[in-house]
C-alpha cells in the first residue's frame, strides 16, 4: 500500500513546474559544492594557517564532506518538499531505490557507496598521496563516483571509488604533510661503504627539504649484495609535494661527492645480473 502511495504521489507531483524546481535545486547544490571547493582549496594554501595549527590537508578534508552534504540535502528537499513525500514514505523509497540500484546499477552503486565510506572512514583524503587502482599520485578530488589523482607525470586519473572494495589502498602520508622518502644508491663492492654512508648521511641532513624531529628520524642502511653494495637513506620530506625534489637533491649531491672521493657505481649490467639471480 505504501508503495502505491509513493507511486501515486510522484505521478501527481510530476509536472513541468516540479521538474524545473528540482533542476534548480540540483544546480544550486552543484554550484554550492563548486564554490566551497574553490574557496577551501585556495584557503588551504594560505600560509597563515600554520599559525593556528592547521595545514592544507586538514582544510581540504572538509571538501568531500560538504559535497556529499549538499547533494543529500538537495535530494531530500526535492523528495520531501517538491514531490511532497512523507518521512515514512521517504524511508521506504530509499530502501526501494537502494535495492533497484543494487540490482540494476551495481557498479555505480558500488562507486557511490565507496565514496560515502571514504568520507566517513577516511582511508585517504584530499591532499594525500596514495596508490589506488594501480595508480600513484596526489588526491585532488573525492567525488560521488570517482577519486581524481594527479600522478608524478602530471596526468589526471579518475579512479572509481568502488576500487576500495577490490584492491588495497596505500596511503604514504596518511593526512600528514611530511612523508618518508627512501633513497637507494648503488656502489661497486670494492668501494669504501662506510665513507659512502657518511657522504649520503651528510647530503640527507643538509637538504633543504628534510624534516628532522623525534617523530621524524632518519636512517642510513647498507646491504651487501654479490655484485654491488646498496646504501639506503630514509628521511622525511618536510612536504610530500617535495618527494621527488628531496630524492633528487640528496642523490645529486651524494654522487657529486662520490665522484670526488673515488666511489664508483657498479659495473654495467651487474644490477640486471643480480636481479636475475635474486628476484
C-alpha positions in Angstrom: 0.0 0.0 0.0 2.8 2.4 0.9 4.5 1.7 -2.4 1.3 2.6 -4.3 1.0 5.8 -2.2 4.5 6.8 -3.2 3.8 6.0 -6.8 0.6 7.9 -7.0 2.1 10.8 -5.1 5.0 11.0 -7.5 2.7 10.8 -10.6 0.5 13.6 -9.2 3.5 15.8 -8.4 5.4 15.4 -11.7 4.8 18.4 -13.9 6.8 21.0 -15.6 7.0 23.2 -12.5 8.2 20.4 -10.2 10.8 19.2 -12.7 12.1 22.7 -13.2 12.2 23.3 -9.4 14.2 20.0 -9.0 16.7 21.0 -11.6 17.1 24.4 -9.9 17.8 22.8 -6.5 20.3 20.4 -8.1 22.1 23.2 -9.9 22.2 25.2 -6.6 23.7 22.2 -4.9 26.3 21.8 -7.7 27.1 25.5 -7.6 27.5 25.5 -3.8 29.8 22.5 -3.9 32.0 24.0 -6.6 32.1 27.4 -4.8 33.1 25.8 -1.5 35.6 23.5 -3.2 37.2 26.6 -4.8 37.3 28.6 -1.6 38.6 25.8 0.6 41.2 24.8 -2.0 42.6 28.3 -2.1 42.3 28.8 1.7 44.2 25.6 2.2 47.3 27.1 0.5 47.2 30.2 2.8 50.5 30.1 4.8 48.9 31.8 7.8 47.1 28.5 8.6 50.3 27.2 10.2 49.9 29.9 12.8 46.7 28.4 14.1 48.0 24.9 13.9 46.2 23.9 10.6 47.6 22.6 7.3 46.2 22.3 3.9 45.2 18.7 4.3 43.1 19.5 7.4 41.2 22.1 5.4 40.8 20.0 2.3 39.3 17.1 4.2 36.1 19.2 4.5 35.6 19.3 0.8 34.1 15.8 0.1 32.1 16.0 3.3 30.5 19.3 2.2 29.9 18.0 -1.3 28.0 14.9 -0.1 26.0 17.1 2.4 24.9 19.5 -0.3 23.7 16.7 -2.6 22.0 14.8 0.2 20.1 17.9 1.3 19.1 18.7 -2.3 17.7 15.3 -2.9 15.9 15.2 0.4 14.4 18.7 -0.3 13.3 17.6 -3.8 11.5 14.5 -2.5 10.1 15.9 0.7 9.1 19.4 -0.4 8.7 19.4 -4.2 7.2 15.9 -4.5 5.6 16.0 -1.0 6.6 12.6 0.1 6.2 11.9 3.8 9.1 10.9 6.0 7.9 7.3 6.4 7.5 7.1 2.7 10.9 8.6 2.1 12.4 5.8 4.2 10.6 3.2 2.2 11.5 4.9 -1.1 15.2 5.0 -0.1 15.1 1.3 0.5 13.5 0.6 -2.8 15.9 2.9 -4.6 18.8 1.2 -3.0 17.5 -2.3 -4.0 17.0 -1.1 -7.5 20.5 0.4 -7.7 21.9 -2.8 -6.2 20.4 -5.0 -9.0 20.4 -2.7 -12.0 23.4 -0.4 -11.4 25.8 -2.4 -9.3 29.0 -0.6 -10.4 27.5 2.8 -10.0 26.1 1.9 -6.6 29.4 0.4 -5.5 31.2 3.6 -6.5 28.8 5.8 -4.6 28.9 3.7 -1.5 32.7 3.7 -1.8 32.7 7.5 -1.9 30.5 7.6 1.2 32.7 5.2 3.1 35.8 7.2 2.0 34.3 10.3 3.5 33.2 8.5 6.7 36.2 6.2 7.4 38.9 8.4 5.7 41.3 5.7 4.4 42.6 8.7 2.4 41.6 12.3 1.9 42.2 15.2 -0.4 45.9 16.1 -0.3 47.1 12.6 0.5 49.5 10.7 -1.8 48.1 7.2 -2.4 48.3 4.2 -4.7 44.8 3.3 -5.8 43.6 1.2 -8.8 47.2 0.7 -9.9 47.9 4.5 -10.0 50.1 6.6 -7.7 49.5 10.3 -7.1 48.1 13.1 -5.0 44.4 13.0 -4.3 42.9 16.1 -5.9 39.2 15.4 -5.5 36.8 12.8 -4.0 33.6 12.8 -5.9 30.4 10.9 -5.7 31.6 8.3 -8.1 35.4 8.7 -8.7 38.5 9.8 -6.9 40.8 12.0 -9.0 44.6 11.6 -8.7 47.4 13.7 -10.2 50.3 11.4 -11.0 54.0 12.3 -10.9 53.9 12.9 -14.6 51.1 15.4 -14.1 48.3 13.2 -15.5 44.8 13.5 -14.1 43.5 10.0 -13.4 39.9 9.2 -12.4 39.7 6.0 -10.3 36.2 4.6 -9.4 35.5 4.8 -5.7 34.4 1.2 -5.8 38.1 0.2 -6.2 38.5 0.3 -2.4 36.3 -2.9 -2.2 38.5 -4.7 -4.7 42.1 -3.7 -4.0 44.1 -2.3 -1.1 44.7 1.5 -1.0 48.2 2.5 0.1 48.4 5.9 1.8 52.0 7.1 2.1 51.4 10.2 4.3 48.0 9.5 6.0 46.9 13.1 6.4 50.3 14.5 7.3 52.3 17.0 5.3 55.6 15.1 6.0 56.3 11.8 4.2 59.1 9.3 4.4 61.3 9.1 1.3 63.5 6.1 0.6 66.7 6.8 -1.4 68.8 4.0 -2.7 72.3 4.4 -4.1 74.3 1.5 -5.5 78.1 1.4 -5.4 80.8 -1.0 -6.6 81.6 -3.7 -3.9 85.3 -2.7 -3.8 84.4 0.9 -2.7 84.5 2.1 0.9 80.9 1.6 2.2 81.5 3.5 5.4 82.7 6.5 3.5 79.7 6.3 1.2 77.3 6.1 4.2 78.8 9.2 5.7 78.5 11.1 2.4 74.9 10.2 1.9 74.2 11.0 5.5 75.7 14.5 5.1 73.7 15.0 1.9 70.5 13.9 3.6 70.9 16.1 6.7 71.8 19.2 4.8 69.0 19.0 2.3 66.6 21.9 2.5 63.7 19.5 2.0 64.3 17.4 5.1 62.2 17.4 8.3 64.0 16.3 11.4 62.4 15.7 14.8 61.8 12.9 17.3 58.8 11.8 15.3 60.7 12.1 12.0 64.1 10.4 12.4 66.5 9.4 9.6 68.2 6.1 9.0 71.2 5.1 6.9 71.5 1.4 6.0 73.9 -0.7 4.0 73.3 -4.1 2.4 76.0 -6.2 0.7 74.9 -8.0 -2.5 77.1 -10.2 -4.6 77.8 -7.6 -7.3 77.2 -4.3 -5.6 76.5 -2.6 -2.3 73.3 -0.8 -1.6 73.3 2.4 0.5 69.8 3.2 1.6 68.8 6.5 3.2 65.4 7.0 4.8 64.3 10.5 5.8 61.1 12.6 5.9 60.4 15.3 3.3 59.0 18.4 5.1 56.2 18.5 2.5 55.1 15.5 0.4 55.0 17.7 -2.6 58.8 17.8 -2.4 59.1 14.0 -2.5 61.0 13.8 -5.8 62.8 17.1 -5.2 64.1 15.7 -2.0 65.2 12.4 -3.6 66.9 14.3 -6.5 68.7 16.8 -4.2 70.2 14.1 -2.0 71.1 11.8 -4.9 72.7 14.6 -7.0 74.9 15.9 -4.2 75.8 12.5 -2.9 77.0 11.3 -6.3 78.9 14.5 -6.8 80.8 13.8 -3.6 81.2 10.1 -4.5 82.9 11.2 -7.7 85.4 13.4 -5.8 86.2 10.6 -3.3 86.6 7.8 -5.8 83.4 5.9 -5.0 82.2 4.3 -8.2 78.9 2.8 -9.3 78.6 -0.9 -10.0 79.9 -2.2 -13.3 77.5 -2.1 -16.2 75.0 -4.9 -16.2 75.6 -6.2 -12.7 72.4 -4.9 -11.4 70.4 -6.8 -14.0 72.5 -9.9 -13.4 72.0 -9.7 -9.7 68.3 -9.2 -10.1 68.1 -12.3 -12.2 69.9 -14.4 -9.6 68.0 -12.9 -6.6 64.4 -12.0 -7.8 
